[in-house]
């Protein structure tokens, strides 16, 4: 085999190809230039194919391009050898190259024919243009569909935003919003309704709206039309009633008539109206009594003057002079009564100035020790710091003396009298029950006894002139009237807290001399009031107080369940394990006091925290033997900061034994 290749490659016996051309220069260079051009063209084609295949990885049949490149490269090489053999007779090498070229061409041709059907399936430019046109048309349709979807999405987004805004308005509305159908079935019950009626929304859904009304509830299909706009009486879950204003409108939804009811709680307005009526009545009585007092003073001036003149003239007649003296003394007593009438009507001349309340009560303590019976124990309790009131000192001393004498009458068998003073503030919650009072900082003077106490109907009339529960001849009924008139004329306020069997506390609120800093401090403390999330059971019989406490406790973040009396509170404790604390008034109707309720509640739920609410301070209740020294008592009236602090103290305290 090797000998065959040696013989094939041996060129010693051959002559160059140029001899055949007789070494004619024109022919020689014609062949050289032509073969060189053909070789260069052939050599460029494989490079172009290589670049195409490497750049276009997505091309099918890539190996065909590589085979074609080898074939073309071999063809170019044969032309190079044709130039070379003009001068060097290497015809063996040229033959081998042509043989390789033949093999490459045959392989390429053989491989190309089976691929021809597949190659024919490759789309033509015309087909590609048709496909491109179809794609453009589809793209246009997709773009239109995308725009339509965008418009739908935008409409849905706007609808969601509208629903979100509407839901936010309904959920945050102060007034209750109820949606119900023509059959009076409740379809929507917003959070304000939950607070007003005490029901959760899931408890009333699809139920008759008449369950929220205290009136007779008709059951006919068209009864929804019978709920008219106007005042009505609402019925809470706990059975209590409250005044409300119901405004009913109509709308169509999916072809069906629905009704929208707006419920506004009138409790505060009714209370304000009652307070206004009471204030107007007191003002009218005050004007009447003031006019009578002025005219009566003129008569008394004549009577006392003539009596004194007669007394001077009848010195030598003691038997007659005694009658003149009696007339004069009676006239002076009448003058005292007219002064009290003038105090009630707020027409007496006052000389207000800054008074140190601690010093005033200390001096009154000494005076009362000599004035009151020996079986009356007197004590004082002072708040921290300087407590200065802006008022007439003589009138304030007279007011405290009047209250102390009333307290003595309420303790016929003796008892305990407490004079206390502190700085306090009247806030908006207190003003809801007493709209005639200005909010702000006040100096508070309180007179507390543990006597017989007053019934609610007596408290309502306590400030009326000439009203008295004492026997005829033992009281003029002007003592509390004078205190009321003095406080009002001084720009202050008077309140009475009394419970039969516990005693009475009368509080005099007087303007605080230089009280701006104190008010700011109080407001700052209230803003920092601690909050919570627990569930609190509130037992309070007074609907106004219960509503106010519920709102204030809910504002601190707690969940509230309310009860009207002790029996209902115990039933709620048995059926509701989520209750974390009991908040109860001390005196409630139904034969069960707050102390008894707390004892029975702790038998049901050992360790249950309890906060008591009372008009008396804890110290007074402990002295009377009516409270445990470690009990948590919230003294009425109280501010939000004190309420929040007492609740957290109850949760943090170690449970007391029942």
ROTILUM-22020 format. One record per residue (C-alpha): x negated, y negated, z; residue in one letter. Coordinates in nm, 3 decimals. Example, Ala and Ser with C-alpha at 12.3 -4.5 7.8 and 13.67 -1.06 7.14 Angstrom:
[[-1.230, 0.450, 0.780], a]
[[-1.367, 0.106, 0.714], s]
# end
This chain:
[[0.000, 0.000, 0.000], x]
[[-0.284, -0.233, 0.091], x]
[[-0.462, -0.141, -0.234], x]
[[-0.148, -0.239, -0.422], x]
[[-0.146, -0.584, -0.260], x]
[[-0.522, -0.624, -0.324], x]
[[-0.474, -0.544, -0.687], x]
[[-0.170, -0.773, -0.703], x]
[[-0.354, -1.063, -0.544], x]
[[-0.671, -1.017, -0.748], x]
[[-0.679, -1.306, -0.994], x]
[[-1.029, -1.248, -1.135], x]
[[-0.892, -1.094, -1.451], x]
[[-0.648, -1.382, -1.521], x]
[[-0.684, -1.722, -1.679], x]
[[-0.516, -2.036, -1.549], x]
[[-0.185, -2.133, -1.704], x]
[[-0.342, -2.453, -1.837], x]
[[-0.522, -2.253, -2.100], x]
[[-0.185, -2.163, -2.250], x]
[[-0.121, -2.535, -2.277], x]
[[-0.465, -2.579, -2.438], x]
[[-0.536, -2.823, -2.158], x]
[[-0.337, -3.088, -2.337], x]
[[-0.312, -3.371, -2.085], x]
[[0.036, -3.472, -2.189], x]
[[0.171, -3.120, -2.143], x]
[[-0.024, -3.063, -1.822], x]
[[0.108, -3.378, -1.653], x]
[[0.457, -3.324, -1.786], x]
[[0.469, -2.987, -1.605], x]
[[0.303, -3.130, -1.292], x]
[[0.539, -3.423, -1.259], x]
[[0.852, -3.218, -1.335], x]
[[0.765, -2.935, -1.095], x]
[[0.664, -3.184, -0.824], x]
[[0.994, -3.371, -0.853], x]
[[1.191, -3.046, -0.846], x]
[[0.989, -2.923, -0.541], x]
[[1.045, -3.248, -0.349], x]
[[1.415, -3.238, -0.424], x]
[[1.436, -2.875, -0.312], x]
[[1.239, -2.947, 0.008], x]
[[1.469, -3.239, 0.101], x]
[[1.782, -3.027, 0.076], x]
[[1.689, -2.787, 0.370], x]
[[1.611, -3.088, 0.591], x]
[[1.950, -3.240, 0.513], x]
[[2.123, -2.910, 0.585], x]
[[1.930, -2.870, 0.912], x]
[[2.038, -3.217, 1.026], x]
[[2.400, -3.146, 0.927], x]
[[2.416, -2.814, 1.115], x]
[[2.247, -2.947, 1.430], x]
[[2.463, -3.259, 1.442], x]
[[2.792, -3.088, 1.359], x]
[[2.820, -2.804, 1.606], x]
[[3.186, -2.769, 1.516], x]
[[3.114, -2.653, 1.158], x]
[[3.217, -2.299, 1.078], x]
[[2.980, -2.059, 0.893], x]
[[2.671, -2.244, 1.009], x]
[[2.448, -1.947, 0.935], x]
[[2.539, -1.976, 0.562], x]
[[2.387, -2.324, 0.562], x]
[[2.067, -2.185, 0.718], x]
[[2.049, -1.905, 0.455], x]
[[2.104, -2.155, 0.176], x]
[[1.829, -2.376, 0.322], x]
[[1.583, -2.081, 0.314], x]
[[1.678, -2.005, -0.046], x]
[[1.629, -2.367, -0.155], x]
[[1.298, -2.390, 0.034], x]
[[1.174, -2.079, -0.150], x]
[[1.279, -2.229, -0.483], x]
[[1.084, -2.543, -0.407], x]
[[0.780, -2.337, -0.315], x]
[[0.787, -2.161, -0.654], x]
[[0.762, -2.497, -0.829], x]
[[0.466, -2.595, -0.611], x]
[[0.292, -2.269, -0.711], x]
[[0.372, -2.342, -1.077], x]
[[0.166, -2.659, -1.045], x]
[[-0.110, -2.474, -0.862], x]
[[-0.133, -2.195, -1.126], x]
[[-0.210, -2.452, -1.400], x]
[[-0.564, -2.455, -1.263], x]
[[-0.581, -2.146, -1.035], x]
[[-0.444, -1.813, -1.166], x]
[[-0.275, -1.692, -0.837], x]
[[0.002, -1.520, -1.027], x]
[[0.033, -1.246, -0.761], x]
[[0.121, -1.493, -0.487], x]
[[0.358, -1.671, -0.725], x]
[[0.526, -1.339, -0.796], x]
[[0.565, -1.259, -0.426], x]
[[0.720, -1.601, -0.364], x]
[[0.961, -1.547, -0.652], x]
[[1.046, -1.205, -0.510], x]
[[1.122, -1.363, -0.170], x]
[[1.329, -1.624, -0.349], x]
[[1.518, -1.351, -0.528], x]
[[1.589, -1.172, -0.199], x]
[[1.710, -1.496, -0.037], x]
[[1.932, -1.578, -0.333], x]
[[2.079, -1.228, -0.344], x]
[[2.148, -1.226, 0.031], x]
[[2.308, -1.569, 0.009], x]
[[2.520, -1.473, -0.291], x]
[[2.627, -1.143, -0.131], x]
[[2.723, -1.317, 0.194], x]
[[2.899, -1.602, 0.017], x]
[[3.154, -1.398, -0.175], x]
[[3.322, -1.240, 0.135], x]
[[3.334, -1.587, 0.294], x]
[[3.499, -1.741, -0.008], x]
[[3.863, -1.672, 0.112], x]
[[3.782, -1.825, 0.451], x]
[[3.618, -2.124, 0.290], x]
[[3.921, -2.173, 0.070], x]
[[4.136, -2.200, 0.384], x]
[[3.950, -2.515, 0.487], x]
[[4.187, -2.806, 0.425], x]
[[4.125, -3.021, 0.123], x]
[[4.103, -3.402, 0.156], x]
[[4.459, -3.427, 0.021], x]
[[4.581, -3.186, 0.286], x]
[[4.383, -3.370, 0.549], x]
[[4.546, -3.696, 0.440], x]
[[4.888, -3.533, 0.468], x]
[[4.803, -3.401, 0.813], x]
[[4.670, -3.741, 0.912], x]
[[4.992, -3.906, 0.793], x]
[[5.197, -3.654, 0.990], x]
[[4.982, -3.716, 1.295], x]
[[5.027, -4.091, 1.258], x]
[[5.403, -4.045, 1.233], x]
[[5.399, -3.820, 1.540], x]
[[5.183, -4.071, 1.720], x]
[[5.435, -4.345, 1.636], x]
[[5.715, -4.130, 1.773], x]
[[5.510, -4.052, 2.086], x]
[[5.433, -4.422, 2.130], x]
[[5.803, -4.507, 2.101], x]
[[5.884, -4.227, 2.346], x]
[[5.613, -4.356, 2.581], x]
[[5.759, -4.707, 2.562], x]
[[6.104, -4.565, 2.631], x]
[[5.967, -4.365, 2.924], x]
[[5.791, -4.678, 3.046], x]
[[6.116, -4.871, 3.032], x]
[[6.294, -4.589, 3.218], x]
[[6.014, -4.578, 3.476], x]
[[6.029, -4.956, 3.516], x]
[[6.406, -4.938, 3.560], x]
[[6.368, -4.659, 3.815], x]
[[6.097, -4.856, 3.998], x]
[[6.317, -5.166, 4.005], x]
[[6.605, -4.951, 4.129], x]
[[6.385, -4.801, 4.401], x]
[[6.264, -5.146, 4.504], x]
[[6.621, -5.271, 4.511], x]
[[6.726, -4.972, 4.721], x]
[[6.426, -5.023, 4.948], x]
[[6.514, -5.390, 4.998], x]
[[6.879, -5.307, 5.053], x]
[[6.787, -5.031, 5.299], x]
[[6.549, -5.266, 5.481], x]
[[6.820, -5.532, 5.506], x]
[[7.076, -5.282, 5.634], x]
[[6.833, -5.114, 5.875], x]
[[6.701, -5.440, 6.020], x]
[[7.035, -5.621, 6.034], x]
[[7.130, -5.747, 6.378], x]
[[7.495, -5.668, 6.310], x]
[[7.626, -5.317, 6.257], x]
[[7.693, -5.201, 5.901], x]
[[7.935, -4.912, 5.843], x]
[[8.024, -4.766, 5.502], x]
[[8.339, -4.551, 5.488], x]
[[8.561, -4.411, 5.215], x]
[[8.936, -4.433, 5.153], x]
[[8.992, -4.144, 5.397], x]
[[8.809, -4.345, 5.668], x]
[[8.515, -4.102, 5.673], x]
[[8.188, -4.264, 5.774], x]
[[7.925, -4.260, 5.497], x]
[[7.661, -4.496, 5.641], x]
[[7.577, -4.591, 6.000], x]
[[7.284, -4.832, 6.040], x]
[[7.050, -4.857, 6.345], x]
[[7.236, -5.163, 6.478], x]
[[7.552, -4.948, 6.494], x]
[[7.355, -4.681, 6.680], x]
[[7.259, -4.941, 6.941], x]
[[7.611, -5.085, 6.962], x]
[[7.808, -4.759, 6.988], x]
[[7.547, -4.526, 7.143], x]
[[7.585, -4.261, 6.870], x]
[[7.310, -4.133, 6.643], x]
[[7.389, -4.158, 6.272], x]
[[7.403, -3.779, 6.228], x]
[[7.665, -3.759, 6.505], x]
[[7.920, -3.972, 6.320], x]
[[7.857, -3.889, 5.953], x]
[[8.176, -3.780, 5.771], x]
[[8.380, -3.833, 6.088], x]
[[8.682, -4.059, 6.123], x]
[[8.586, -4.422, 6.184], x]
[[8.873, -4.445, 6.430], x]
[[8.650, -4.271, 6.687], x]
[[8.472, -4.606, 6.725], x]
[[8.792, -4.797, 6.804], x]
[[8.972, -4.813, 7.135], x]
[[9.312, -4.864, 6.969], x]
[[9.545, -4.590, 6.848], x]
[[9.381, -4.408, 6.560], x]
[[9.615, -4.329, 6.269], x]
[[9.540, -4.013, 6.072], x]
[[9.702, -4.090, 5.738], x]
[[9.500, -4.075, 5.418], x]
[[9.527, -4.445, 5.355], x]
[[9.436, -4.548, 5.706], x]
[[9.110, -4.710, 5.591], x]
[[9.320, -4.997, 5.460], x]
[[9.454, -5.057, 5.811], x]
[[9.116, -5.177, 5.938], x]
[[9.151, -5.550, 5.890], x]
[[8.905, -5.829, 5.947], x]
[[8.924, -5.983, 6.295], x]
[[8.851, -5.919, 6.659], x]
[[8.877, -5.564, 6.790], x]
[[8.761, -5.353, 7.083], x]
[[8.483, -5.102, 7.020], x]
[[8.454, -4.766, 7.196], x]
[[8.106, -4.647, 7.286], x]
[[7.991, -4.289, 7.319], x]
[[7.981, -4.326, 7.699], x]
[[8.348, -4.429, 7.702], x]
[[8.286, -4.797, 7.771], x]
[[8.447, -5.074, 7.566], x]
[[8.306, -5.392, 7.420], x]
[[8.457, -5.681, 7.220], x]
[[8.354, -5.702, 6.856], x]
[[8.434, -5.882, 6.535], x]
[[8.504, -5.648, 6.242], x]
[[8.473, -5.779, 5.887], x]
[[8.587, -5.531, 5.619], x]
[[8.521, -5.559, 5.244], x]
[[8.587, -5.329, 4.948], x]
[[8.375, -5.203, 4.659], x]
[[8.386, -4.936, 4.388], x]
[[8.136, -4.652, 4.375], x]
[[8.153, -4.388, 4.100], x]
[[8.516, -4.475, 4.041], x]
[[8.612, -4.439, 4.408], x]
[[8.710, -4.715, 4.648], x]
[[8.481, -4.755, 4.949], x]
[[8.490, -4.997, 5.240], x]
[[8.204, -5.189, 5.400], x]
[[8.249, -5.290, 5.762], x]
[[8.028, -5.549, 5.937], x]
[[8.043, -5.520, 6.317], x]
[[7.933, -5.815, 6.530], x]
[[7.904, -5.768, 6.908], x]
[[8.103, -6.041, 7.086], x]
[[7.989, -5.948, 7.437], x]
[[7.754, -6.244, 7.469], x]
[[8.002, -6.485, 7.315], x]
[[8.281, -6.371, 7.546], x]
[[8.048, -6.404, 7.844], x]
[[7.948, -6.751, 7.727], x]
[[8.313, -6.846, 7.689], x]
[[8.385, -6.724, 8.041], x]
[[8.087, -6.918, 8.173], x]
[[8.200, -7.226, 7.982], x]
[[8.554, -7.195, 8.117], x]
[[8.416, -7.158, 8.468], x]
[[8.187, -7.458, 8.419], x]
[[8.473, -7.664, 8.280], x]
[[8.694, -7.563, 8.573], x]
[[8.422, -7.654, 8.821], x]
[[8.358, -7.981, 8.639], x]
[[8.728, -8.066, 8.648], x]
[[8.753, -7.982, 9.017], x]
[[8.436, -8.180, 9.077], x]
[[8.574, -8.486, 8.904], x]
[[8.898, -8.456, 9.097], x]
[[8.726, -8.404, 9.430], x]
[[8.481, -8.688, 9.356], x]
[[8.767, -8.927, 9.283], x]
[[8.955, -8.821, 9.595], x]
[[8.638, -8.853, 9.804], x]
[[8.573, -9.209, 9.686], x]
[[8.930, -9.320, 9.755], x]
[[8.933, -9.135, 10.085], x]
[[8.607, -9.302, 10.185], x]
[[8.774, -9.640, 10.140], x]
[[9.057, -9.530, 10.371], x]
[[8.813, -9.387, 10.624], x]
[[8.616, -9.710, 10.622], x]
[[8.929, -9.898, 10.731], x]
[[9.026, -9.631, 10.985], x]
[[8.678, -9.603, 11.143], x]
[[8.635, -9.983, 11.146], x]
[[8.970, -10.042, 11.317], x]
[[8.909, -9.755, 11.560], x]
[[8.572, -9.903, 11.662], x]
[[8.736, -10.247, 11.705], x]
[[9.011, -10.096, 11.920], x]
[[8.753, -9.909, 12.125], x]
[[8.571, -10.239, 12.197], x]
[[8.894, -10.413, 12.286], x]
[[9.013, -10.131, 12.513], x]
[[8.702, -10.090, 12.728], x]
[[8.897, -10.193, 13.030], x]
[[9.161, -9.933, 12.951], x]
[[8.971, -9.601, 12.948], x]
[[9.292, -9.405, 12.894], x]
[[9.358, -9.589, 12.568], x]
[[8.990, -9.624, 12.471], x]
[[8.963, -9.243, 12.465], x]
[[9.227, -9.230, 12.189], x]
[[9.038, -9.489, 11.987], x]
[[8.715, -9.285, 12.025], x]
[[8.898, -8.971, 11.908], x]
[[9.019, -9.158, 11.601], x]
[[8.664, -9.276, 11.530], x]
[[8.515, -8.925, 11.568], x]
[[8.784, -8.775, 11.348], x]
[[8.712, -9.040, 11.087], x]
[[8.339, -8.956, 11.098], x]
[[8.422, -8.587, 11.051], x]
[[8.636, -8.685, 10.756], x]
[[8.339, -8.884, 10.622], x]
[[8.123, -8.573, 10.646], x]
[[8.381, -8.381, 10.443], x]
[[8.387, -8.652, 10.176], x]
[[8.005, -8.643, 10.160], x]
[[8.028, -8.270, 10.087], x]
[[8.289, -8.337, 9.822], x]
[[8.057, -8.596, 9.666], x]
[[7.773, -8.343, 9.679], x]
[[7.988, -8.086, 9.496], x]
[[8.096, -8.341, 9.235], x]
[[7.729, -8.446, 9.197], x]
[[7.798, -8.811, 9.264], x]
[[7.599, -8.869, 9.580], x]
[[7.279, -9.074, 9.558], x]
[[6.973, -8.847, 9.561], x]
[[6.612, -8.941, 9.627], x]
[[6.414, -8.655, 9.465], x]
[[6.044, -8.610, 9.526], x]
[[5.791, -8.327, 9.533], x]
[[5.859, -8.093, 9.826], x]
[[5.627, -7.819, 9.949], x]
[[5.878, -7.535, 9.990], x]
[[5.657, -7.327, 10.220], x]
[[5.624, -7.616, 10.464], x]
[[5.997, -7.697, 10.443], x]
[[6.103, -7.338, 10.520], x]
[[5.851, -7.321, 10.805], x]
[[6.010, -7.626, 10.965], x]
[[6.360, -7.489, 10.894], x]
[[6.255, -7.162, 11.059], x]
[[6.184, -7.349, 11.383], x]
[[6.512, -7.542, 11.359], x]
[[6.721, -7.230, 11.290], x]
[[6.569, -7.043, 11.584], x]
[[6.721, -7.306, 11.810], x]
[[7.045, -7.330, 11.611], x]
[[7.151, -6.973, 11.534], x]
[[7.257, -6.709, 11.783], x]
[[6.990, -6.509, 11.961], x]
[[7.098, -6.184, 11.800], x]
[[6.997, -6.321, 11.457], x]
[[6.638, -6.230, 11.372], x]
[[6.480, -6.485, 11.135], x]
[[6.177, -6.421, 10.913], x]
[[6.008, -6.592, 10.620], x]
[[5.846, -6.461, 10.302], x]
[[5.633, -6.684, 10.080], x]
[[5.492, -6.632, 9.734], x]
[[5.127, -6.698, 9.661], x]
[[4.989, -7.046, 9.598], x]
[[5.153, -7.384, 9.627], x]
[[5.529, -7.388, 9.561], x]
[[5.656, -7.738, 9.498], x]
[[6.013, -7.831, 9.411], x]
[[6.138, -8.167, 9.283], x]
[[6.449, -8.249, 9.486], x]
[[6.597, -8.455, 9.769], x]
[[6.445, -8.317, 10.091], x]
[[6.738, -8.409, 10.318], x]
[[6.989, -8.248, 10.083], x]
[[6.772, -7.936, 10.044], x]
[[6.742, -7.901, 10.422], x]
[[7.119, -7.943, 10.451], x]
[[7.171, -7.677, 10.182], x]
[[6.943, -7.425, 10.357], x]
[[7.114, -7.500, 10.689], x]
[[7.457, -7.443, 10.532], x]
[[7.348, -7.111, 10.386], x]
[[7.198, -7.002, 10.718], x]
[[7.519, -7.085, 10.904], x]
[[7.723, -6.892, 10.645], x]
[[7.486, -6.597, 10.688], x]
[[7.535, -6.613, 11.066], x]
[[7.913, -6.596, 11.019], x]
[[7.865, -6.289, 10.799], x]
[[7.672, -6.113, 11.079], x]
[[7.908, -6.128, 11.381], x]
[[7.717, -5.848, 11.557], x]
[[7.375, -5.988, 11.476], x]
[[7.138, -5.906, 11.198], x]
[[6.839, -6.018, 11.000], x]
[[6.802, -6.347, 10.808], x]
[[6.519, -6.399, 10.559], x]
[[6.406, -6.732, 10.413], x]
[[6.183, -6.684, 10.108], x]
[[6.032, -6.897, 9.835], x]
[[5.829, -6.831, 9.522], x]
[[5.760, -6.960, 9.174], x]
[[5.972, -6.801, 8.904], x]
[[6.101, -6.866, 8.554], x]
[[6.441, -6.843, 8.390], x]
[[6.415, -6.677, 8.049], x]
[[6.651, -6.627, 7.755], x]
[[6.786, -6.299, 7.893], x]
[[6.905, -6.476, 8.209], x]
[[7.046, -6.762, 8.001], x]
[[7.266, -6.515, 7.809], x]
[[7.463, -6.468, 8.132], x]
[[7.423, -6.829, 8.247], x]
[[7.413, -7.047, 7.933], x]
[[7.442, -7.367, 8.134], x]
[[7.092, -7.312, 8.279], x]
[[6.782, -7.443, 8.103], x]
[[6.498, -7.193, 8.061], x]
[[6.167, -7.282, 8.221], x]
[[5.967, -7.274, 8.543], x]
[[6.147, -7.315, 8.877], x]
[[6.077, -7.318, 9.248], x]
[[6.303, -7.054, 9.404], x]
[[6.437, -7.068, 9.760], x]
[[6.640, -6.764, 9.869], x]
[[6.843, -6.704, 10.186], x]
[[6.913, -6.332, 10.248], x]
[[7.122, -6.169, 10.516], x]
[[7.223, -5.809, 10.587], x]
[[7.579, -5.894, 10.684], x]
[[7.916, -5.785, 10.553], x]
[[7.859, -5.894, 10.194], x]
[[8.113, -6.026, 9.944], x]
[[8.353, -5.858, 9.708], x]
[[8.323, -5.948, 9.336], x]
[[8.642, -6.155, 9.340], x]
[[8.509, -6.357, 9.634], x]
[[8.178, -6.421, 9.456], x]
[[8.366, -6.560, 9.154], x]
[[8.534, -6.827, 9.369], x]
[[8.256, -6.884, 9.621], x]
[[8.154, -7.226, 9.483], x]
[[8.507, -7.363, 9.456], x]
[[8.574, -7.644, 9.706], x]
[[8.803, -7.559, 9.995], x]
[[8.784, -7.187, 9.916], x]
[[8.700, -6.988, 10.229], x]
[[8.754, -6.641, 10.367], x]
[[8.731, -6.762, 10.726], x]
[[9.022, -6.812, 10.956], x]
[[9.207, -7.142, 10.956], x]
[[9.012, -7.405, 11.142], x]
[[8.677, -7.215, 11.122], x]
[[8.559, -7.337, 10.784], x]
[[8.622, -7.618, 10.538], x]
[[8.519, -7.420, 10.228], x]
[[8.276, -7.695, 10.126], x]
[[7.943, -7.544, 10.237], x]
[[7.861, -7.350, 9.918], x]
[[8.028, -7.619, 9.710], x]
[[7.785, -7.873, 9.850], x]
[[7.490, -7.641, 9.773], x]
[[7.620, -7.589, 9.418], x]
[[7.665, -7.962, 9.356], x]
[[7.324, -8.050, 9.501], x]
[[7.145, -7.789, 9.286], x]
[[7.326, -7.895, 8.969], x]
[[7.261, -8.264, 9.027], x]
[[6.894, -8.182, 9.091], x]
[[6.870, -8.006, 8.752], x]
[[6.866, -7.659, 8.906], x]
[[7.087, -7.358, 8.950], x]
[[7.245, -7.143, 9.223], x]
[[7.320, -6.772, 9.207], x]
[[7.477, -6.529, 9.453], x]
[[7.398, -6.160, 9.475], x]
[[7.607, -5.967, 9.724], x]
[[7.714, -5.609, 9.778], x]
[[7.968, -5.508, 10.041], x]
[[7.792, -5.343, 10.331], x]
[[7.445, -5.455, 10.222], x]
[[7.457, -5.830, 10.262], x]
[[7.414, -6.141, 10.052], x]
[[7.131, -6.329, 9.883], x]
[[7.182, -6.688, 9.769], x]
[[6.910, -6.822, 9.541], x]
[[6.853, -7.193, 9.478], x]
[[6.651, -7.269, 9.164], x]
[[6.501, -7.618, 9.168], x]
[[6.277, -7.784, 8.907], x]
[[5.914, -7.703, 8.971], x]
[[5.702, -8.014, 9.026], x]
[[5.427, -7.992, 8.759], x]
[[5.545, -7.651, 8.642], x]
[[5.406, -7.642, 8.286], x]
[[5.097, -7.441, 8.376], x]
[[5.302, -7.196, 8.576], x]
[[5.545, -7.140, 8.288], x]
[[5.260, -7.080, 8.045], x]
[[5.105, -6.828, 8.283], x]
[[5.439, -6.647, 8.321], x]
[[5.492, -6.633, 7.945], x]
[[5.136, -6.507, 7.893], x]
[[5.196, -6.229, 8.145], x]
[[5.520, -6.135, 7.969], x]
[[5.352, -6.110, 7.628], x]
[[5.108, -5.860, 7.777], x]
[[5.387, -5.643, 7.919], x]
[[5.306, -5.270, 7.889], x]
[[5.523, -5.067, 7.651], x]
[[5.626, -4.701, 7.631], x]
[[5.805, -4.441, 7.422], x]
[[5.982, -4.224, 7.682], x]
[[6.356, -4.169, 7.719], x]
[[6.525, -4.361, 8.005], x]
[[6.870, -4.298, 8.152], x]
[[7.031, -4.628, 8.264], x]
[[7.314, -4.601, 8.518], x]
[[7.491, -4.937, 8.552], x]
[[7.864, -5.006, 8.596], x]
[[7.867, -5.371, 8.482], x]
[[7.903, -5.368, 8.099], x]
[[7.724, -5.701, 8.052], x]
[[7.431, -5.603, 8.273], x]
[[7.416, -5.256, 8.111], x]
[[7.408, -5.407, 7.762], x]
[[7.140, -5.658, 7.860], x]
[[6.919, -5.397, 8.032], x]
[[6.958, -5.158, 7.738], x]
[[6.843, -5.422, 7.489], x]
[[6.547, -5.522, 7.707], x]
[[6.432, -5.165, 7.768], x]
[[6.467, -5.075, 7.398], x]
[[6.264, -5.386, 7.310], x]
[[5.979, -5.235, 7.516], x]
[[5.976, -4.929, 7.289], x]
[[6.178, -4.685, 7.502], x]
[[6.474, -4.473, 7.395], x]
[[6.782, -4.544, 7.611], x]
[[7.076, -4.331, 7.720], x]
[[7.337, -4.516, 7.929], x]
[[7.591, -4.404, 8.189], x]
[[7.873, -4.599, 8.354], x]
[[7.863, -4.422, 8.693], x]
[[7.672, -4.159, 8.888], x]
[[7.880, -3.857, 8.783], x]
[[7.825, -3.930, 8.415], x]
[[7.452, -3.983, 8.478], x]
[[7.423, -3.642, 8.647], x]
[[7.610, -3.477, 8.359], x]
[[7.368, -3.634, 8.110], x]
[[7.073, -3.513, 8.315], x]
[[7.206, -3.156, 8.307], x]
[[7.264, -3.156, 7.931], x]
[[6.975, -3.368, 7.807], x]
[[6.626, -3.235, 7.894], x]
[[6.452, -3.522, 7.711], x]
[[6.531, -3.778, 7.985], x]
[[6.204, -3.893, 8.145], x]
[[6.320, -4.156, 8.399], x]
[[6.633, -4.269, 8.585], x]
[[6.706, -4.645, 8.606], x]
[[6.999, -4.704, 8.842], x]
[[7.177, -4.984, 9.018], x]
[[7.202, -4.931, 9.396], x]
[[7.573, -5.001, 9.434], x]
[[7.810, -4.845, 9.179], x]
[[8.177, -4.749, 9.176], x]
[[8.294, -4.389, 9.187], x]
[[8.188, -4.305, 9.541], x]
[[7.818, -4.251, 9.459], x]
[[7.546, -4.506, 9.533], x]
[[7.213, -4.532, 9.355], x]
[[7.038, -4.359, 9.649], x]
[[7.275, -4.063, 9.634], x]
[[7.241, -4.047, 9.256], x]
[[6.861, -4.036, 9.286], x]
[[6.878, -3.756, 9.548], x]
[[7.108, -3.540, 9.335], x]
[[6.912, -3.617, 9.019], x]
[[6.592, -3.491, 9.181], x]
[[6.767, -3.171, 9.281], x]
[[6.846, -3.118, 8.913], x]
[[6.510, -3.246, 8.790], x]
[[6.244, -3.230, 9.065], x]
[[5.986, -3.503, 9.032], x]
[[6.204, -3.725, 8.811], x]
[[6.078, -4.088, 8.832], x]
[[6.343, -4.333, 8.955], x]
[[6.358, -4.713, 8.937], x]
[[6.624, -4.884, 9.151], x]
[[6.776, -5.221, 9.061], x]
[[6.903, -5.453, 9.335], x]
[[6.956, -5.814, 9.421], x]
[[6.753, -5.751, 9.737], x]
[[6.378, -5.725, 9.757], x]
[[6.227, -5.391, 9.860], x]
[[6.111, -5.539, 10.191], x]
[[6.470, -5.634, 10.284], x]
[[6.603, -5.289, 10.196], x]
[[6.327, -5.118, 10.397], x]
[[6.397, -5.338, 10.699], x]
[[6.765, -5.239, 10.674], x]
[[6.667, -4.873, 10.659], x]
[[6.826, -4.840, 10.315], x]
[[6.515, -4.761, 10.110], x]
[[6.194, -4.563, 10.127], x]
[[5.888, -4.786, 10.165], x]
[[5.739, -4.635, 9.846], x]
[[6.055, -4.670, 9.637], x]
[[6.027, -4.874, 9.319], x]
[[6.290, -5.150, 9.336], x]
[[6.335, -5.407, 9.061], x]
[[6.477, -5.722, 9.220], x]
[[6.746, -5.905, 9.022], x]
[[6.704, -6.125, 8.831], x]
[[6.379, -6.006, 8.675], x]
[[6.168, -6.094, 8.373], x]
[[6.057, -5.861, 8.096], x]
[[5.701, -5.843, 8.228], x]
[[5.821, -5.729, 8.570], x]
[[6.060, -5.476, 8.412], x]
[[5.783, -5.333, 8.195], x]
[[5.540, -5.315, 8.487], x]
[[5.788, -5.142, 8.719], x]
[[5.872, -4.879, 8.456], x]
[[5.507, -4.795, 8.401], x]
[[5.452, -4.784, 8.779], x]
[[5.736, -4.532, 8.808], x]
[[5.586, -4.309, 8.538], x]
[[5.243, -4.329, 8.701], x]
[[5.365, -4.282, 9.062], x]
[[5.353, -3.951, 9.249], x]
[[5.713, -3.817, 9.273], x]
[[5.868, -3.884, 9.613], x]
[[6.044, -3.611, 9.807], x]
[[6.422, -3.636, 9.789], x]
# end
